[in-house]
Amino acid sequence: MLTIQTLENGMKVVLEEIGYVRSISFGIWVKNGTRNERPEENGISHYIEHMMFKGTENRSARKIAEEMDALGGQINAYTTKEYTCYHTRVLDKHIDRAFDVMSDMLLHPAFAQNDVEKERNVIAEEIDMYEDAPEELVHDALQDGIFQDCSLGMPILGTVETISNLDAKKIRAYYESNYHTENIILSVAGGFKEQEMLEKLNHYFGTWKAKRPYAPFETKAVCQKVRIHRTKDVEQLHTCIAFPGLEREHPLKYAMAVFNTIFGGGMSSCLFQKIREEMGLTYSIYSYTTAFADAGLFSVCASMNPSQAERVYEGIFREIEAIKQEGISDKLLRVTKEQILSNFIIGSESTMNRMNSAGAAFLLRGKVQTLEEVAEQIEKISQTDIEQVIKLIFDREKLGYCAVGNLNHVDFSKSADEFFS
């Protein structure tokens, strides 16, 4: 059973008691990411994520690692454009020790200047690593270009220039302004008793008070039509085409998920079957959706030999035109809805997945839907819903693209004029 509770300091928690498991998954969800940064501090949210593991007022970085390893648990974190998450999974008998470590990390970070200096080199290496991975860079470069006029367009990691200006004082000031009981959600799923868990959370997290008023900064999403070319000394060409998508709470969000699965979301999808299986032009081709609070994208990505680029583009746009003209069959819609429901139910058997789903939903939407409520929404999707999604996203006037890799043998001026005008 899933419940929403409030700690003594006002912090909200999402609890899902699962009586038949021995593990507990726990997440600290902070509604702070790249979107909340100003240009001169770009990368600071991700920097803080790293610094949380570098030591507290009570523990060294080594001590944090040793204590969590001794529990046989997992601990990690990640930063996105709109939030940061710190998470762990341990056996139920170890949850107090895990809470002790993670509350110390959240509430008493050291932010020592010498650790800030050392971690700057680590993050710079991470930035270089992404630059050396064109199959990853193509997505980030496209989104950064499309949202270039707002904070969503800044890279999550920041740049070497922006992180070089960050020091312990700036990091602590940002932390104190952006880590608050008002914008942090705790999510717990697994083998526990609800009242006992609430008492534990109050003990470890419920006395914390922020030192500064909460004054979040973010900009409204502004989308640009872009054409981005990045030459890399690699054999393949990686390309990503983005159409306008749907914002996170759009009424057609579930229909979009179904359409994405049909069009490019798996091995049986239109794109995979036609362009890889029938035409043999790519090893990798797929579509995916991105949804923010006030904007979204529908993207098609492919990796190929540069000599095949024009034929791949032709194939993609042929499939787009075909699905716009012909739509999808009732049978395909029915099978795809069952596929999504099955994946969703199977995924819900993991305590980590359930903790993640509930934590993200409550942080970003202010509510958590039950499995039955989600299933009902998916079951209700109709042909008309899919037709509306197709009309909304496939707007040639607004699409953008990015190409990263071996561009030496591709006439992109010709391709761009033909396919992206």
N, C-alpha and C positions, 0 to 999 in steps of 0.2 A: 504493500500500500504506500502511495506517495503522499506526503504532506508538506506544507510550507509552514515554517516556524520562524520566530523572531528571537534573537538573543537579547540579553539584558542591555546591551549597548545599541540595539536597534538593527544589528546586522541580520539579514535574511538568510535562512538556510533551507535547502531542499533535502528532504529525507525520504529514502525509499528502502523500507525494511524488506529483505528477502530471506525468509527463514530457513531455506534449504541449502544455503551456501556458507562456506567458511571464510571467504575473503571479503574485504571491505575496500571499496574504491572511494577516494576522497579527492575533491578538487577545490581549489581557491580560484574563483573567477573574478577578474578585475576588469571593469568596463573602461579600459584605457589601452589605446594602441596608437598606431601611426596617425590615425585621424585626429587625435588630441594633441598633436605636436605642432609647434610653429617651425618654420623652415630652418631657423638657426639651431634648433634642438633636435632635428630629425635623427632618429635612431635611439633616442634616450629611453623609450619604453622597452625596447629590446635589450638595451644596455642594463637596465634595472633588472630585467629577468635574469641575466647572467650574474649580476652582482649578488642576487639573493642566495646564490650557492657559494659565494666567496667568503662567507663567514658572518657571524653575528657578534653581539656584545658578549655572548657566552660560549660560542663554539667557533673553532676554526673551520675552514673549508674541508680540511682533511677529516675533522671530527664529524661533520655532517655526513660526508660520504661513508665513513666507517660505520656510523650508527645505523644508517639506512641499509647498508649492505648486510650488516649483522642480522637485520630483521628478515632477510631474504625477500625484501620488497622491491618495488620499482618506484623511482621518483624521477620526474622530469618536468619540463615546462616548455611553453612556446608562446610566441607573440604574433598577433595578426594585425590587420589594419584597424580593428575595432575593439579588441580585447586581448588580455593576457591570461593564461591559465597555468597554474602550478598543480600537479596531480601526483597521486601515489596510489598503490594498491598493495595491501599487506594482509596477512592472516588476521582474523578477528582478535586473537589474543595479543597481537602486537599494536593495536590501534592507538593505545595511550602513548606509547613511545614514539609512534609516527606523528601524532598530534604535537607532542612536545617539541620535536625537531621542526616541524613545519610552522607551528605558531611562532617559534623563535625566529625562523627565517623571515616570516612576514612582519612581525611586530618589532623586532630588534635587529635589523640589518646593520652591519658595521659600516659599509661604504668607506673603507679605508683607502686613502689616496694611493698608496703603493699597489693595492689590489686593482684599483681603477686603471692605473697605468699598465699593469700587466695584462688586464683583460682587454684593453684597447687593441693590443697586438693580436689577441685571439679573434676578436670581432673583425679586424682588418683581414685576417686570413679567411674568415667565413665569407666576407664580401668577395674576396678574390676567388674563392671556391665556386661561388655562383657565377662569376664572370667566366670561369673555365667550364661551365656546364651549359652549353647552348640550349639543350632540351628543357632546362629550367629557366634560363634567362629569357627565352622568347615570351613566356607568360608574364613575367614581371615587367619586362620592357614595354609590352603592349599596354598593360594596365596603368603603368606609370605615365605613359604617353596620353592615354585616353582621359585620365583624371589629373592632368598636369596643372590645371588651374585651381586645385584644391588640395587639402592635406591627404586625401586618399591616393593622390598621385606620387607621394613620396615613398621611397623604398623602406620596407620594414627595418632593415638592418642599418639604415642611414647610409652615409657616404664616408669615405676616408676623411674628407674635409670636415664634415659636421661632427663626427665622433672625436676628432682631434681637439675640438673645442670644449669637450665635456670633462669636468673634473668632479671630485667628490662633493664639493659644495653645491654645484648645479644639480647633480644627481639626487642628493638628499632633498634639496628644495623641491624638485619636481615630484619626487616620491611623496613628500609630505602634502603636496597640493593635489595629488591625483590618486592616492591610495586612501580611501575613506570607507567608513561603515556604510555610507550611502551608495557606493558604486561597487561593492564587493559582495559576491554571493558565495556561500559555502554549499557544496553539494556532496552528499554521502549516499552510497548505495551498497547493500550487501547484508551480511549476517550480523544484525544487532537488534537490540530492543530500543524502540523510539525514545522513550523517556530517559533511559540510561545514556543514549547518544546525545540527547539534548543537554543533559547535565555535563557531559564531557566537553562539548563544544563551548558551553558557557564558561567552564573552568579555563580552557586554553585560549579562547578568543573573545569571550564576552565582556572582558573588562577593558578592552582596547579602546582608546579614544584618539581621534585624529588631532594633530597639532595645529592645523590650519583649516580655514573654511573651505568647503568644496566648491570650486568654481571651474567646471569643465570647459574646455575649449575644443571646438570642432567647426569645420566649415561645411557648407552645403555642397553636395556632389555636383560637379559640373563636367559634362562629358564633351570630349573633342573627337572629331574624325581624324585619325592619324594614319600615316604610312611610315613605318619604321624599318630601316635596313641596318643590320649590324653584321659586318664581315668578321668571320672567325676562321682560323686556320684549321678547319676540320673537313672531313669528307662529305658529310651530309648537310642538307639544308633543312632547318626546322622552321615551320611557319605556323602562325596562329591568326585566325580571322575572328573578329569579335563583332557581333551584332548587339544592339540594345536588348537587355534582358528585363527581368522583373525585380522590383525591390523585394526585400525580405518578406513583408507581410501582404503582398499582392494576393487578391482572391484566387488567382489562377496558379499559385505557386506549386500546388500538387499536380496540376495538369502539366505544368512545365517540366516537372520531374519525370512524368510519364513520357512526355514527348522526347525529352533528352535521351531516355533509355532506348526509345524506338529509333531515333535518328543516328545517334553515335555513341551510346552509352555502354556498348558491350560487343561481344563477338558476333551476335546475331543481328546487330544494328544495320541500318541501310548503308552507312558509310563504310563500315568494316567489310561487309559482304560484297559490295560493289567495287570499291577502290582497292582493297587489299586482296580479297579472295578471287574475284572475277577478273580484275584488270592487272593484278600483281604489281601495283605501282609503289606501294609503301609497305614498310614493316609495321609502322605505328600510325593509326588514325583514329580519332575519337572526338567527341564533343563533351562539354561540361558547362555547368552554370555557376555564376558567381552572384551572390545577393548581398547587398549592403542595406542599411536602413532606408536610404532614399534613392538607390540606383541599383542596376544589375546588368550583367552581361551574359550573352550566350556565345560560347567560343567553340570553334572547330580547329583542331590542331593535327598536324601531320609532320612526319619526318621522312625524307626521301633523298634519292640521288638528285642533284641539282638539274640534271637533264630531263627529269620527269616532272619538274615543277608545273609547267603549263598544263600538262595532261591531268595532274592531280587537281589543279584549280578548276579545270573544265569539268572533271568528275564531281567535285564538291558542288559546284553551282548547278550541274545537271540534276543532282539528287535533290537540291533545294527546290528547283523548279518542278520536279516530278511530284514531290510531296505537297507542294502548294496547289498543284493542279488536281492530283488524284486523292490526296488525303490518305487515311489509313483505314484498314478494314476493321469491322467490329470484332472479328476474331483476334487480330493483332492487339487491339486495345485491351480486350479481355485477358489475353495471355500476359501482356506486359504489366497490367495491374496486379495480377497474381504473382508475377516475378518480384515486383517491388514489395508487395506485402510479405512474401516469404522471406526475402532478404532482411526486411525490417524486423520481423518476428525472430528470426535466427540471431540477428545482431543483438536483440534485447535480452538474450540469455547470458550476455557478458555483463558483469557488474561495472566494468569500466565504461562500456558503451552506454549503459543506463545512467551512470553518473554524468557522463559527458553530455548526453542528450538533455537531461533535466537541467543541468547547470547552465548550458548555453542558452536553452530556451527561456529560462527564467531571467537570466541576465539581460538578454537582448529583446525579449518579447514581454516580459513581466508575467508570463503564465507558462504552465507546462501542460501539454495535452497527454492524455492517457493513450496507451496503445490502441484501445478500442476507438477513441475519437479520431486518431490518425487513420486507422483502417476505414472508418466510415467515410472520411473525406476522400480517400483514394477510390473507394468503391463507387462514389457518386460521380466520378469524372466521366464526362460524356464526349461524344464526337464533336459536339458544338464547342466544348471547352478546348479541345485540341485545335480545332479550326481557329479559334480566337488567339491561341498562343502563336500559331504559325503566322497569322496576320500581324501580330504585335512585334515579333522579333525579326522577321526577314525583311528589313527595310534597307535597301541598297544605298539609300542616301546617307545613312548613318553608320555604315560598317567601317571598321578600321582593320588594319592588319600589321603584323610584324614578321619579319623574316630574319633569321639569325643563322650564320654558318657560311658555307661555301657559296658566295654570290658571284664568283668570278666568271661563271659560264651561264649566267641567267640574265636575260634582258628584262629587268624588272620594270623599266619604263614602259615597255610594250605590254607586259603582263598586267601592270597596274591600270593602264588605260583601258584594257579590254575587260578586266574582271572587277576592278574596284572603283570605277568611275560612277 
